[in-house]
Amino acid sequence: MPELPVSYVSIVLKLVFSLLVLVVSLVANRALRNLLKMQIRDPAQMRTLYTLVRNSVFIVSSIVVLFIWLGSGSNLTVTMGILGAGIAFASQEVIGSFAGYVNIVTGSLFRVGDRVRIGNVVGDVLDIGILRTRVMEIGEWVHADQYTGRMVTIANRVVFSDPVFNYTQGWHYLWDEVVIPVTYSSDWRLACEIMLDHGQEYTADIQGQAQAELRDLVQDYPVRETTVEPTLYIAMTDNWIELTLRYVVDAYARRRVKGQLHQELLQHFESESGITVASVTMEIVGFPPLREK
């Protein structure tokens, strides 16, 4: 039998070793994922760490495959230099996205499960890839903090050009407000008491945890001391008295709690004869006399 040229044998061996590296990386990836599932109970934290491990395994495997095909020594240095220059010129967007990924991971901008706003996109982070981040969109035509059903893919490079708003990092709560106008003839003092009572009822269960997390946040960052208890503010306008209830709420339950508060406050005000919810109205006090032609 004719012997295969040495170059052919070398290519076959490189293919075999490359396939072996691929299989080892897939097995290691799955094994590490199962290990993280057993060790970490928090799904968001597990998903974040798994994403980091998955990307690390991919990078290491790619480097090993490059060594298999390019070898070592001066040839590898020259090849890598030329390859790097070509990639840098032709793939600036890719390099920017990879740098954005490094910034996300090292700067702790967000993790899987966080609710964020990146540029004009708001949603819950589903996956953080080396080049792209995928979020489940909220808002848009829904006009509230609920899912639209669309998954949005964002290039990681945008973290350098657009602000990143994190709704749940360091503190898992938000301050929200319910604004209700009442007429000047209403018993606004009673309305204030009713709104504070309802706000206290909805936040009583979370005030302790919210205060503890806020205390830790104040120790780490120059955040002014504030309270998590419901507060009420009054403003006089040309048409009515504006009552604003400020309260703390879980970042993922904002619309549900706000809707329930509005419903119960309106029902309570309906039962109070001395309280009238105001609205923009026009009162016609007279008509000009009609002239017949």
C-alpha positions in Angstrom: 0.0 0.0 0.0 1.3 3.5 -0.8 2.2 5.5 2.3 0.3 8.7 3.0 2.4 11.9 2.8 3.5 13.2 6.1 1.5 16.4 5.6 -1.7 14.3 5.2 -1.0 12.4 8.3 -0.3 15.6 10.2 -3.7 17.1 9.1 -5.5 14.0 10.1 -3.9 14.0 13.5 -4.8 17.7 14.0 -8.4 17.0 13.1 -8.5 14.1 15.5 -7.0 16.2 18.3 -9.4 19.1 17.5 -12.4 16.8 17.7 -11.0 15.4 21.0 -10.8 18.9 22.4 -14.3 19.6 21.3 -15.6 16.5 23.0 -13.7 17.2 26.2 -15.0 20.8 26.3 -18.6 19.6 25.8 -18.3 17.0 28.6 -16.6 19.5 30.9 -19.2 22.0 30.2 -22.0 19.6 31.1 -20.2 18.3 34.2 -19.6 21.8 35.5 -23.2 22.7 34.9 -24.4 19.8 36.9 -22.0 20.6 39.7 -23.2 24.2 39.8 -26.8 23.0 40.0 -26.0 20.8 43.0 -23.9 23.4 44.8 -25.9 26.6 44.2 -29.6 27.0 45.1 -30.2 30.4 43.7 -31.2 29.9 40.0 -30.1 33.4 39.0 -26.7 33.0 40.6 -26.3 29.5 39.1 -27.2 30.8 35.6 -24.7 33.7 35.9 -21.8 31.4 37.0 -22.7 28.8 34.4 -22.6 31.5 31.7 -19.1 32.6 32.9 -17.9 29.0 33.0 -19.4 28.2 29.6 -17.6 31.2 28.0 -14.3 30.4 29.7 -14.4 26.8 28.4 -15.1 28.1 24.9 -12.2 30.5 25.1 -9.7 27.9 26.4 -10.9 25.3 23.9 -10.4 27.8 21.0 -6.9 28.6 22.2 -6.0 24.9 22.4 -7.3 24.3 18.9 -5.2 27.2 17.6 -2.1 25.7 19.3 -2.9 22.3 17.6 -3.1 23.8 14.1 -0.4 26.6 14.4 2.1 24.9 16.7 4.4 26.9 18.9 7.4 29.1 18.6 8.1 31.9 16.1 5.6 30.6 13.5 2.8 30.9 16.1 3.9 34.4 17.1 3.9 35.7 13.6 0.7 33.9 12.7 -1.1 35.2 15.7 0.2 38.7 15.1 -1.0 38.7 11.5 -4.3 37.1 12.5 -4.8 39.5 15.3 -4.2 42.6 13.1 -6.6 41.2 10.5 -9.3 40.5 13.0 -8.8 43.9 14.7 -9.3 45.7 11.4 -12.2 43.6 10.0 -14.0 42.9 13.3 -14.0 46.0 15.3 -17.7 45.5 16.4 -16.8 41.9 17.5 -13.9 43.1 19.6 -16.0 45.9 21.1 -18.6 43.4 22.1 -16.0 41.1 23.6 -14.6 44.0 25.6 -18.1 44.8 26.6 -18.5 41.3 27.9 -15.3 41.6 30.0 -16.7 44.9 31.3 -20.0 43.3 32.3 -18.3 40.5 34.1 -15.5 42.3 35.9 -17.5 45.5 36.5 -20.6 43.5 37.8 -22.9 45.7 35.7 -25.6 43.0 35.8 -26.1 39.2 36.1 -28.6 36.7 34.8 -32.0 37.4 36.3 -31.5 41.1 36.9 -34.0 43.6 35.6 -32.1 46.2 33.5 -32.5 49.0 31.1 -29.8 49.2 28.4 -30.3 52.1 26.1 -34.0 52.0 25.2 -34.5 48.3 26.0 -35.9 47.2 29.4 -36.1 43.6 30.4 -34.9 40.7 32.5 -31.5 39.3 31.6 -31.8 35.7 30.3 -28.3 35.1 29.1 -24.9 36.9 28.9 -22.9 35.7 25.9 -19.4 36.6 24.9 -20.7 39.0 22.2 -24.4 39.4 23.0 -26.8 39.7 25.9 -30.4 38.4 25.6 -33.2 39.9 27.6 -36.9 39.2 27.9 -38.5 42.6 27.1 -40.9 44.4 29.3 -42.8 47.6 28.6 -43.2 49.0 25.1 -46.9 48.7 24.1 -47.7 47.1 27.5 -47.0 50.5 29.3 -46.0 48.7 32.5 -43.4 46.4 34.0 -44.7 43.2 32.4 -43.4 41.0 29.6 -44.2 41.7 26.0 -43.2 38.2 25.0 -40.3 39.4 22.8 -36.7 38.4 23.4 -34.2 41.2 22.5 -30.6 40.5 21.7 -28.2 43.4 22.5 -24.6 43.6 21.5 -22.4 43.9 24.5 -20.5 46.9 23.1 -23.4 49.2 23.9 -22.5 49.2 27.6 -19.7 51.6 26.7 -22.0 54.1 24.9 -25.3 53.8 26.7 -26.2 54.0 30.4 -27.1 50.7 32.1 -29.9 50.9 34.6 -30.1 48.0 37.0 -33.4 47.7 38.9 -32.3 44.9 41.2 -28.5 45.1 41.9 -27.6 45.6 45.5 -31.2 46.4 46.5 -34.2 44.3 45.2 -36.8 47.0 45.8 -38.0 50.2 44.2 -39.8 53.3 45.4 -43.1 53.8 43.6 -45.9 56.3 43.9 -49.6 56.4 43.7 -51.0 59.9 42.9 -54.7 60.6 43.5 -56.3 64.1 43.2 -59.2 65.0 45.5 -61.4 68.1 45.3 -60.9 71.1 47.7 -64.2 70.4 49.3 -63.1 66.8 50.2 -61.9 65.7 53.6 -58.3 65.5 52.5 -57.0 64.7 56.0 -59.1 61.5 56.0 -58.0 60.7 52.5 -54.3 61.0 53.6 -55.0 58.6 56.5 -56.6 56.1 54.2 -53.8 56.1 51.7 -51.1 55.7 54.4 -53.0 52.8 56.0 -53.3 51.0 52.6 -49.6 51.7 51.9 -48.6 50.3 55.3 -50.7 47.2 54.7 -49.0 46.4 51.4 -45.4 47.0 52.6 -45.5 45.7 56.1 -44.2 42.3 55.1 -41.2 43.6 53.1 -40.1 46.6 55.2 -37.7 44.6 57.4 -35.8 43.0 54.5 -35.9 46.2 52.5 -34.5 48.2 55.4 -31.7 45.6 56.0 -30.7 45.6 52.3 -30.8 49.4 52.2 -28.6 49.6 55.3 -26.0 47.4 53.6 -26.2 49.6 50.5 -25.6 52.7 52.5 -22.5 51.2 54.0 -21.1 50.4 50.5 -22.2 53.6 48.6 -22.7 57.2 49.6 -26.5 56.9 49.6 -28.4 59.2 51.9 -30.3 57.6 54.7 -33.9 57.3 53.9 -37.0 55.3 55.1 -38.8 52.4 53.6 -42.0 53.2 55.4 -44.8 54.7 53.4 -44.9 58.5 53.2 -47.5 60.9 51.8 -47.0 64.2 50.1 -49.6 66.9 49.4 -49.5 69.5 46.6 -52.0 72.2 45.9 -52.9 72.8 42.2 -55.3 75.1 40.4 -57.9 72.4 40.2 -57.5 70.0 43.1 -55.4 68.7 46.0 -52.8 66.2 44.8 -52.1 63.3 47.2 -49.0 61.3 46.5 -48.3 58.0 48.4 -44.7 56.9 48.2 -43.9 53.3 49.2 -41.3 50.6 48.7 -42.2 47.6 46.5 -40.4 44.5 45.1 -39.0 45.4 41.7 -40.8 42.5 40.1 -44.2 43.3 41.6 -44.6 47.0 40.9 -47.5 46.8 38.5 -49.5 44.3 40.6 -49.1 46.2 43.8 -49.9 49.5 42.1 -53.0 48.1 40.5 -54.3 46.7 43.7 -53.6 49.9 45.6 -55.6 51.9 43.0 -58.5 49.5 43.1 -58.8 49.4 46.9 -58.3 53.1 47.4 -61.0 53.9 44.9 -63.4 51.4 46.6 -62.6 52.9 49.9 -63.1 56.5 48.7 -66.5 55.5 47.2 -67.6 54.5 50.7 -66.6 57.8 52.2 -69.2 60.6 51.4 -66.7 63.3 52.4 -64.1 62.3 49.7 -64.4 63.0 46.0 -61.8 62.0 43.5 -61.2 65.0 41.3 -61.0 65.1 37.5 -60.7 67.8 34.8 -64.2 69.2 34.2 -65.7 72.2 32.5 -68.6 74.1 34.1 -70.8 76.1 31.8 -72.2 79.0 33.7 -74.2 80.6 30.9 -74.8 81.0 27.2 -74.8 84.2 25.2 -78.2 85.3 24.0 -79.3 83.9 20.7 -80.1 86.4 17.9 -82.5 85.5 15.2 -81.7 86.7 11.7 
